[in-house]
Amino acid sequence: IAGFVGTKSGSAYNGILYNYEIGTIVQFPQTGKSALTENGNASLFGKYLDAVEYAKGRGTAVYTALDCWNGVDGAKRSYTLGEGVTMNFLYQRSSEEETSDENDYSVCMLLTQGERNFLFTGDLEEDGEASLVQENDLPRCELFKGGHHGSPTSTTNALLSVIQPKIVCVCCCCGSTEYTKNMANVFPSQAFVDRVALYTDRVYVTTVVSDNENGFTSMNGNIVIASKEDGVTVQGS
C-alpha cells in the first residue's frame, strides 16, 4: 500500500491515489487489528485510508471485494478491462468472517483472456486458499502470482493441484534475511519452490539481492507478462 500513499514533499503526497484519476478502488473487506498509529504517528495503513478518502473526494468509487461479490451499490463481480479481458473477483470465507491471520483478508482476483487465466491471491494463507478452492470453480491457470511473496505458508498443494499453473511469478526480495534468518524460509521459501516445482519450472521473482562487501543489497526489478495469440511471454528487468 506504500505506493498508493507515496512520500510527502511539503504538504502533499506523491502516491498513486493522489496523482492519478482513479475510477474504482476495490480493497480488502476487513482489516482486523491493523494499527492506525505507530509510536504516536500515523501508520502507513492510516495514511492509506487518508489517501482513499482523498480519492473518494475526487469521485473515485470505493468498494470491497465482498461488495463486488454481492453486487452492492454498483460494485460488480466482473469488470471488462479491454476486448476479451475481464477481471473477476472471487469469494473466500474470510471476506466476511474474522480470522486470526490478517493475510486471509486478501483480495483475490482471476484475470481472464479468452481461455487463459491469471490468478492473484495477495498474501492469502493456507486456510484462505482452502476456502478459495471450496467456494469457487477455479480453472487451470496460465499464470499464478505466488501467494505471500513465496512464503512457506502459502501456495499450498490444495490450491496448486487445482490451478496447475504454467508460470509462477513471485513479488519478493529474493534471498533477503530481513524477515527471517532461517534460510529455508527466506522469500521465496524452499517449501514454496518444492511445491511449485511439481507443476512448472517457469518461476520468476521481481527482485534479487547481491551479497557484496556491505551485506545484502536489494536490487529493484520488474516482471512483464505479455499474453498474445502465439502464447504468453515473460520479460524481466
DALIN-V626936 format. One record per pair of residues at least 12 apart in sequence whose ideal C-beta (glycine too) atoms are under 10 Angstrom apart, sorted by sequence separation. I is the first residue (numbers start at 0). J is the second residue. D is the distance in Angstrom with one decimal. If there is no record, write none. Layout:
BEGIN
I:J:D + I:J:D
END
This chain:
BEGIN
2:14:6.1 + 3:15:5.0 + 4:16:7.3 + 5:17:6.5 + 33:45:8.7 + 60:72:8.4 + 62:74:4.0 + 64:76:9.6 + 75:87:9.5 + 76:88:5.5 + 91:103:7.5 + 93:105:8.2 + 94:106:8.8 + 107:119:6.9 + 108:120:8.1 + 146:158:7.7 + 173:185:8.0 + 174:186:8.0 + 206:218:6.0 + 207:219:9.9 + 222:234:7.5 + 223:235:7.4 + 1:14:7.7 + 2:15:5.7 + 3:16:4.8 + 4:17:8.0 + 5:18:7.6 + 35:48:7.5 + 60:73:6.7 + 61:74:9.5 + 62:75:8.7 + 75:88:8.2 + 76:89:8.7 + 91:104:9.5 + 94:107:8.7 + 106:119:8.1 + 107:120:4.8 + 108:121:8.7 + 118:131:9.1 + 146:159:9.9 + 154:167:7.7 + 172:185:8.9 + 173:186:6.5 + 174:187:9.1 + 206:219:6.0 + 207:220:6.9 + 221:234:8.5 + 222:235:5.5 + 223:236:8.1 + 0:14:9.0 + 2:16:9.1 + 3:17:8.5 + 30:44:7.5 + 33:47:9.4 + 35:49:10.0 + 60:74:7.8 + 74:88:8.6 + 76:90:8.9 + 91:105:8.6 + 93:107:9.9 + 105:119:9.1 + 106:120:8.6 + 107:121:6.8 + 171:185:8.7 + 172:186:6.7 + 173:187:6.6 + 205:219:8.1 + 206:220:4.7 + 221:235:6.8 + 222:236:8.2 + 0:15:9.9 + 33:48:9.4 + 91:106:9.9 + 105:120:6.2 + 106:121:5.8 + 131:146:9.9 + 143:158:8.3 + 154:169:8.9 + 171:186:3.7 + 187:202:7.5 + 205:220:5.1 + 206:221:9.0 + 220:235:6.1 + 221:236:4.6 + 0:16:9.6 + 3:19:9.9 + 91:107:6.2 + 105:121:3.0 + 106:122:9.9 + 107:123:6.4 + 143:159:7.9 + 170:186:8.9 + 171:187:5.9 + 204:220:7.7 + 205:221:6.3 + 206:222:9.8 + 220:236:4.8 + 89:106:8.7 + 90:107:8.1 + 104:121:8.6 + 105:122:5.0 + 106:123:9.2 + 169:186:7.1 + 170:187:9.9 + 171:188:9.6 + 187:204:6.4 + 203:220:9.5 + 205:222:5.6 + 219:236:7.7 + 3:21:9.4 + 30:48:9.0 + 88:106:7.1 + 89:107:4.2 + 102:120:9.8 + 103:121:9.4 + 104:122:8.7 + 105:123:4.6 + 128:146:6.8 + 140:158:9.9 + 149:167:8.6 + 169:187:4.9 + 186:204:8.1 + 204:222:7.9 + 218:236:9.3 + 67:86:9.5 + 68:87:10.0 + 88:107:7.2 + 89:108:6.6 + 102:121:7.5 + 103:122:8.2 + 104:123:8.9 + 105:124:8.6 + 118:137:7.3 + 127:146:8.6 + 128:147:9.9 + 140:159:9.7 + 143:162:5.9 + 145:164:9.0 + 149:168:9.8 + 150:169:9.8 + 169:188:10.0 + 203:222:5.2 + 67:87:9.1 + 68:88:5.9 + 87:107:9.6 + 88:108:5.6 + 89:109:6.0 + 102:122:3.9 + 103:123:6.1 + 107:127:8.0 + 118:138:8.8 + 127:147:9.7 + 142:162:9.7 + 143:163:9.2 + 144:164:9.4 + 149:169:4.3 + 167:187:9.0 + 171:191:9.7 + 186:206:9.5 + 3:24:8.8 + 26:47:9.0 + 67:88:4.2 + 68:89:7.6 + 69:90:9.1 + 87:108:6.7 + 88:109:8.1 + 101:122:8.2 + 102:123:6.3 + 103:124:5.4 + 107:128:9.2 + 116:137:8.3 + 118:139:9.9 + 125:146:9.2 + 137:158:7.9 + 140:161:9.0 + 141:162:9.7 + 143:164:3.8 + 146:167:9.8 + 148:169:6.4 + 149:170:8.5 + 150:171:8.7 + 203:224:9.1 + 26:48:9.8 + 66:88:9.0 + 67:89:9.4 + 68:90:4.8 + 86:108:5.9 + 87:109:4.6 + 100:122:9.1 + 102:124:4.8 + 103:125:8.9 + 105:127:6.8 + 116:138:4.9 + 118:140:4.8 + 124:146:7.5 + 125:147:9.9 + 139:161:7.9 + 140:162:4.3 + 142:164:6.3 + 143:165:8.8 + 144:166:9.7 + 145:167:5.2 + 147:169:9.5 + 148:170:6.1 + 149:171:5.4 + 169:191:7.8 + 3:26:9.6 + 65:88:8.8 + 67:90:9.4 + 68:91:9.7 + 86:109:7.9 + 87:110:7.5 + 100:123:9.4 + 101:124:9.4 + 102:125:9.8 + 103:126:5.9 + 104:127:8.3 + 107:130:9.6 + 115:138:9.4 + 116:139:7.0 + 117:140:6.4 + 118:141:9.1 + 119:142:9.1 + 120:143:8.0 + 121:144:8.5 + 123:146:5.3 + 124:147:6.6 + 132:155:9.0 + 138:161:8.5 + 139:162:6.0 + 140:163:7.2 + 141:164:7.4 + 142:165:7.0 + 143:166:7.4 + 144:167:7.8 + 145:168:6.6 + 146:169:9.1 + 147:170:9.6 + 148:171:4.0 + 169:192:9.5 + 185:208:9.5 + 64:88:5.1 + 85:109:8.7 + 86:110:5.6 + 87:111:6.4 + 100:124:5.3 + 102:126:9.6 + 103:127:3.7 + 107:131:5.9 + 114:138:8.6 + 115:139:9.8 + 116:140:4.6 + 117:141:6.0 + 118:142:7.3 + 119:143:8.2 + 120:144:7.1 + 122:146:6.9 + 123:147:7.0 + 128:152:9.6 + 133:157:9.2 + 137:161:5.1 + 138:162:7.3 + 139:163:4.9 + 140:164:4.8 + 141:165:5.4 + 142:166:4.4 + 143:167:5.2 + 144:168:5.4 + 145:169:4.1 + 147:171:9.1 + 148:172:8.3 + 149:173:8.3 + 167:191:8.9 + 26:51:7.3 + 63:88:9.5 + 64:89:7.8 + 65:90:7.8 + 69:94:9.4 + 85:110:7.4 + 86:111:8.2 + 100:125:8.9 + 102:127:7.1 + 103:128:8.8 + 114:139:9.6 + 115:140:8.3 + 116:141:6.0 + 117:142:4.5 + 118:143:4.9 + 119:144:4.7 + 120:145:8.8 + 121:146:7.5 + 122:147:4.3 + 128:153:6.8 + 132:157:5.7 + 136:161:9.5 + 137:162:5.6 + 138:163:9.4 + 139:164:7.8 + 140:165:7.4 + 141:166:6.4 + 142:167:7.4 + 143:168:7.7 + 144:169:7.7 + 145:170:7.7 + 148:173:9.5 + 167:192:9.4 + 0:26:9.1 + 24:50:9.7 + 62:88:9.1 + 64:90:8.1 + 68:94:6.8 + 69:95:9.3 + 84:110:7.1 + 85:111:5.2 + 98:124:8.8 + 100:126:7.1 + 105:131:9.7 + 109:135:8.0 + 115:141:4.5 + 116:142:8.0 + 117:143:7.7 + 118:144:7.0 + 120:146:5.1 + 121:147:7.7 + 122:148:7.6 + 124:150:8.1 + 125:151:9.8 + 126:152:9.7 + 127:153:8.5 + 128:154:7.7 + 129:155:7.4 + 131:157:9.1 + 132:158:5.9 + 135:161:9.4 + 139:165:8.2 + 140:166:8.5 + 142:168:6.5 + 143:169:9.7 + 144:170:7.0 + 145:171:8.1 + 169:195:9.0 + 0:27:10.0 + 24:51:6.3 + 64:91:9.1 + 67:94:9.7 + 68:95:9.2 + 84:111:7.2 + 85:112:8.1 + 99:126:9.2 + 100:127:7.8 + 103:130:8.0 + 107:134:9.8 + 111:138:8.2 + 114:141:8.9 + 115:142:8.2 + 116:143:9.2 + 117:144:7.7 + 119:146:9.4 + 120:147:8.4 + 125:152:5.8 + 128:155:5.1 + 131:158:6.8 + 140:167:9.3 + 167:194:9.9 + 65:93:9.9 + 66:94:9.8 + 83:111:8.5 + 84:112:4.9 + 98:126:7.0 + 103:131:9.7 + 107:135:8.3 + 109:137:7.4 + 118:146:9.5 + 122:150:8.1 + 124:152:5.2 + 125:153:7.0 + 127:155:9.7 + 128:156:9.6 + 129:157:5.5 + 132:160:8.7 + 150:178:8.9 + 151:179:9.8 + 167:195:5.2 + 207:235:9.9 + 65:94:4.5 + 83:112:5.8 + 84:113:8.7 + 87:116:9.2 + 89:118:8.6 + 91:120:8.8 + 98:127:7.7 + 109:138:7.8 + 111:140:9.8 + 112:141:8.5 + 123:152:9.8 + 124:153:5.6 + 125:154:9.4 + 126:155:9.6 + 128:157:6.1 + 129:158:8.0 + 132:161:5.5 + 150:179:9.6 + 167:196:9.7 + 21:51:9.5 + 24:54:6.4 + 64:94:6.0 + 65:95:5.8 + 78:108:9.6 + 80:110:7.8 + 82:112:9.5 + 83:113:5.7 + 89:119:9.5 + 93:123:8.5 + 107:137:9.9 + 110:140:9.5 + 111:141:9.7 + 122:152:9.6 + 123:153:6.3 + 124:154:9.9 + 125:155:5.2 + 128:158:4.4 + 131:161:9.2 + 132:162:8.8 + 148:178:8.9 + 151:181:9.6 + 173:203:10.0 + 174:204:9.0 + 185:215:9.9 + 201:231:9.5 + 203:233:5.8 + 205:235:8.1 + 206:236:9.5 + 16:47:8.2 + 23:54:9.9 + 24:55:8.3 + 63:94:7.8 + 80:111:9.9 + 81:112:8.7 + 84:115:9.6 + 86:117:9.7 + 89:120:8.4 + 93:124:9.3 + 109:140:8.0 + 110:141:9.5 + 122:153:7.2 + 123:154:9.2 + 124:155:8.6 + 125:156:9.9 + 127:158:9.5 + 128:159:9.1 + 131:162:9.8 + 164:195:7.6 + 167:198:8.0 + 173:204:4.4 + 175:206:8.4 + 177:208:9.5 + 203:234:9.5 + 204:235:8.6 + 205:236:8.7 + 14:46:8.7 + 17:49:9.8 + 22:54:9.9 + 63:95:9.6 + 77:109:9.4 + 80:112:9.2 + 83:115:9.8 + 91:123:7.4 + 98:130:9.7 + 110:142:8.6 + 121:153:9.4 + 123:155:9.6 + 125:157:7.9 + 151:183:7.7 + 152:184:9.3 + 166:198:9.9 + 167:199:6.1 + 172:204:8.5 + 173:205:8.1 + 174:206:9.2 + 175:207:9.2 + 176:208:9.0 + 201:233:7.2 + 203:235:6.3 + 14:47:8.8 + 16:49:9.2 + 17:50:6.3 + 21:54:5.2 + 84:117:9.8 + 86:119:9.4 + 93:126:7.6 + 94:127:9.5 + 120:153:7.7 + 125:158:9.0 + 128:161:9.7 + 151:184:5.6 + 154:187:8.8 + 165:198:7.9 + 166:199:6.4 + 167:200:9.6 + 168:201:9.1 + 169:202:6.9 + 170:203:10.0 + 171:204:5.8 + 172:205:8.2 + 173:206:6.1 + 174:207:6.5 + 175:208:5.2 + 12:46:7.7 + 16:50:4.1 + 20:54:9.1 + 21:55:9.5 + 28:62:9.2 + 29:63:8.2 + 77:111:8.7 + 92:126:8.4 + 93:127:5.6 + 96:130:9.1 + 110:144:9.8 + 120:154:8.6 + 150:184:7.5 + 154:188:9.2 + 160:194:9.7 + 163:197:9.2 + 164:198:5.9 + 165:199:5.7 + 167:201:6.9 + 168:202:7.8 + 169:203:6.9 + 170:204:7.8 + 171:205:6.7 + 172:206:4.8 + 173:207:4.6 + 174:208:4.8 + 15:50:8.2 + 16:51:6.5 + 19:54:8.9 + 24:59:5.8 + 25:60:9.1 + 26:61:7.1 + 28:63:3.8 + 29:64:9.9 + 91:126:8.9 + 92:127:8.1 + 123:158:8.6 + 149:184:9.9 + 150:185:9.7 + 151:186:9.6 + 153:188:9.2 + 155:190:9.8 + 159:194:6.0 + 163:198:5.3 + 164:199:6.0 + 166:201:4.7 + 167:202:4.9 + 168:203:4.9 + 169:204:4.7 + 170:205:5.0 + 171:206:6.8 + 172:207:7.8 + 173:208:6.5 + 174:209:9.1 + 14:50:6.1 + 16:52:9.3 + 17:53:6.2 + 21:57:7.8 + 22:58:8.4 + 23:59:6.9 + 24:60:7.2 + 25:61:8.2 + 26:62:7.6 + 27:63:6.7 + 28:64:5.6 + 29:65:8.5 + 91:127:5.4 + 94:130:8.9 + 108:144:9.6 + 149:185:9.0 + 150:186:6.6 + 151:187:9.3 + 152:188:8.6 + 154:190:8.8 + 155:191:9.6 + 158:194:9.4 + 159:195:6.9 + 162:198:8.5 + 163:199:8.5 + 165:201:6.6 + 166:202:8.0 + 167:203:7.4 + 168:204:7.7 + 169:205:7.0 + 170:206:8.2 + 171:207:9.4 + 172:208:6.1 + 174:210:8.1 + 4:41:10.0 + 12:49:8.6 + 16:53:6.3 + 17:54:8.0 + 20:57:7.4 + 21:58:8.7 + 22:59:6.7 + 23:60:4.8 + 24:61:4.7 + 25:62:5.2 + 26:63:6.0 + 27:64:6.7 + 28:65:4.1 + 91:128:8.1 + 92:129:9.2 + 93:130:6.8 + 148:185:9.9 + 149:186:4.8 + 150:187:8.0 + 151:188:4.1 + 153:190:9.8 + 154:191:5.3 + 160:197:8.7 + 164:201:8.6 + 166:203:7.4 + 167:204:9.7 + 168:205:7.5 + 169:206:9.5 + 12:50:6.9 + 16:54:4.6 + 19:57:9.9 + 20:58:8.3 + 21:59:4.5 + 22:60:6.8 + 23:61:7.7 + 24:62:7.1 + 25:63:7.1 + 26:64:7.5 + 27:65:9.1 + 28:66:7.5 + 91:129:8.6 + 92:130:4.5 + 93:131:9.6 + 120:158:7.9 + 148:186:4.5 + 149:187:2.6 + 150:188:5.8 + 151:189:7.6 + 152:190:8.5 + 153:191:7.3 + 154:192:9.6 + 156:194:5.9 + 159:197:7.2 + 160:198:8.5 + 164:202:9.6 + 176:214:9.2 + 177:215:8.4 + 4:43:6.6 + 7:46:9.0 + 14:53:9.6 + 15:54:9.1 + 16:55:9.6 + 20:59:8.2 + 21:60:8.8 + 23:62:6.9 + 24:63:9.5 + 25:64:6.0 + 28:67:9.4 + 67:106:8.9 + 91:130:4.0 + 92:131:9.1 + 107:146:9.8 + 147:186:8.5 + 148:187:7.1 + 149:188:5.8 + 151:190:3.9 + 152:191:9.1 + 155:194:7.2 + 159:198:5.9 + 176:215:6.8 + 3:43:9.7 + 4:44:9.5 + 17:57:9.4 + 19:59:9.8 + 21:61:9.2 + 25:65:10.0 + 26:66:9.6 + 28:68:9.0 + 64:104:9.0 + 90:130:8.4 + 91:131:4.5 + 94:134:9.1 + 118:158:8.6 + 147:187:9.9 + 148:188:8.9 + 149:189:9.7 + 150:190:8.6 + 151:191:6.1 + 154:194:6.1 + 159:199:9.6 + 175:215:5.8 + 177:217:8.7 + 4:45:9.6 + 5:46:9.2 + 12:53:8.5 + 16:57:9.1 + 25:66:7.9 + 63:104:9.7 + 64:105:8.6 + 65:106:9.5 + 67:108:9.2 + 89:130:9.9 + 90:131:8.1 + 91:132:8.9 + 92:133:8.4 + 105:146:8.5 + 145:186:9.2 + 147:188:9.6 + 149:190:9.3 + 150:191:6.7 + 151:192:9.8 + 153:194:9.7 + 154:195:6.5 + 156:197:8.1 + 174:215:6.8 + 175:216:9.4 + 1:43:6.1 + 4:46:4.6 + 25:67:5.9 + 64:106:4.4 + 89:131:6.3 + 91:133:8.3 + 92:134:6.9 + 105:147:8.4 + 120:162:9.8 + 145:187:6.6 + 149:191:4.4 + 151:193:9.5 + 156:198:10.0 + 175:217:6.3 + 0:43:6.4 + 3:46:8.9 + 4:47:5.5 + 16:59:7.9 + 63:106:8.1 + 64:107:7.1 + 90:133:9.9 + 91:134:5.7 + 118:161:9.9 + 148:191:9.0 + 149:192:7.6 + 151:194:9.2 + 172:215:8.5 + 174:217:9.2 + 0:44:6.9 + 3:47:5.8 + 4:48:9.6 + 23:67:9.5 + 64:108:7.9 + 90:134:4.9 + 91:135:7.8 + 102:146:8.7 + 118:162:5.9 + 147:191:8.9 + 172:216:9.9 + 173:217:8.9 + 1:46:8.9 + 2:47:9.9 + 4:49:7.9 + 5:50:8.2 + 89:134:7.6 + 90:135:6.4 + 102:147:6.1 + 146:191:8.3 + 172:217:4.7 + 173:218:9.5 + 0:46:8.4 + 1:47:8.3 + 4:50:5.1 + 89:135:5.0 + 116:162:7.9 + 118:164:7.5 + 145:191:6.6 + 149:195:8.5 + 171:217:10.0 + 172:218:8.8 + 0:47:4.4 + 3:50:5.4 + 4:51:9.7 + 89:136:9.9 + 117:164:9.2 + 145:192:9.7 + 172:219:9.3 + 173:220:9.1 + 0:48:9.5 + 3:51:7.8 + 87:135:9.3 + 89:137:8.0 + 102:150:8.9 + 105:153:9.7 + 116:164:9.3 + 172:220:9.6 + 4:53:9.9 + 25:74:7.6 + 117:166:8.9 + 119:168:9.8 + 0:50:8.5 + 23:73:9.2 + 25:75:9.6 + 102:152:8.3 + 115:165:9.5 + 145:195:7.2 + 170:220:9.9 + 0:51:9.6 + 3:54:8.8 + 23:74:8.4 + 102:153:7.8 + 117:168:9.5 + 170:221:9.9 + 23:75:9.2 + 100:152:8.7 + 143:195:8.5 + 170:222:8.2 + 25:78:8.5 + 109:162:9.5 + 149:202:8.7 + 169:222:8.7 + 168:222:5.1 + 23:78:7.5 + 143:198:9.0 + 149:204:7.5 + 22:78:9.7 + 143:199:9.0 + 148:204:9.2 + 166:222:9.6 + 168:224:7.2 + 64:121:9.8 + 142:199:9.8 + 145:202:7.8 + 148:205:9.5 + 140:198:9.8 + 145:203:9.3 + 166:224:7.6 + 139:198:9.7 + 142:201:9.1 + 145:204:8.7 + 25:86:8.7 + 142:203:9.7 + 31:93:9.5 + 25:88:6.7 + 29:93:7.2 + 28:93:8.5 + 29:94:7.6 + 165:230:9.8 + 166:231:6.6 + 168:233:7.5 + 27:93:9.4 + 28:94:5.1 + 29:95:7.7 + 31:97:7.3 + 68:134:9.6 + 165:231:7.6 + 166:232:9.7 + 27:94:8.6 + 28:95:6.7 + 29:96:8.6 + 31:98:7.4 + 32:99:9.5 + 166:233:6.4 + 168:235:9.6 + 29:97:7.1 + 31:99:8.4 + 33:101:6.8 + 29:98:8.2 + 31:100:8.5 + 32:101:6.9 + 31:101:4.3 + 30:101:7.4 + 31:102:9.6 + 33:104:9.3 + 29:101:8.3 + 31:103:9.2 + 31:104:6.4 + 27:101:8.8 + 29:103:9.2 + 30:104:6.8 + 29:104:4.8 + 27:103:9.9 + 28:104:6.8 + 27:104:4.7 + 26:104:9.8 + 27:105:6.4 + 28:106:8.1 + 144:222:9.3 + 27:106:5.5 + 26:106:6.7 + 142:222:9.9 + 144:224:9.7 + 25:106:6.4 + 142:224:6.2 + 25:108:8.1 + 141:224:8.8 + 142:226:8.5 + 141:226:7.3 + 141:230:9.2 + 142:231:6.9 + 141:231:5.5 + 142:233:8.6 + 27:121:8.0 + 27:122:9.9 + 117:224:7.5 + 117:226:7.9 + 115:226:5.9 + 113:226:8.8 + 110:224:9.9 + 112:226:5.5 + 117:231:8.9 + 112:227:9.9 + 113:228:9.5 + 115:230:9.5 + 110:226:9.3 + 115:231:7.0 + 112:231:9.4 + 84:226:8.7
END
